[in-house]
Amino acid sequence: MESIFWIIFAVTAIPMFKLLPFFGINKYWAFTCIIPIAVPILAWVMAIKLQELEKR
């Protein structure tokens, strides 16, 4: 059971470490991916930032 937790964390948190700085968000917010609701929230924030970048 513990290995499933680490696999899910690796699949979500490691890409977030690379993506978040591109959108102007501190990369350490990726640690919040431990909480399941944080992944969609971070994806939503990145989508909003992407829309702002496309307007420029």
N, C-alpha and C positions, 0 to 999 in steps of 0.2 A: 504494500500500500504506500509505503514511503517513497518507493522508487517512482511511482506514478506521479506523486507530488513534484518531485524534482524534474521529471520529464516535462510536465506541464509548465513549470516555472522556467525551464530552459527554453522551451519553445516560444514562450511569450516575452520573457524578460530580456533575453539576449538580443533579439532584434530591436526591442525598445531602446536599449542602450545606444544603438547606432542611429535610430530614427529620431529620437526626441531632441537631440541638439540641433538637428537640421531645422526643426520647427521653433527653435528658441526656448525650449523647455529644458530645465536641468536634467541631465541624464540619470541622476540618482532617483528620480521619480519612477524609474523602471522597477525599483524594489517594491513598489506598491502592487505589482502584478501578482504578488502572493495572495492578495485579496481578490477573489473572482470578479467583483463588480468594478474593480479598478481598470481592467483591460478595456472594456467598452467605453469607459469614461475617458481614458487616455486616447483611444482611437477617435472619439468624438472631438476632443480638444485639438488633435492633430488635423482633423478634417476642417474644423473652423479656421485654423491657422493656414491651411492650404488654400482655402477659399480667399482669405485675405491676401495671400501671396499671388494668386491668379489675377486679382483685381488690379494689381500694380502693373 
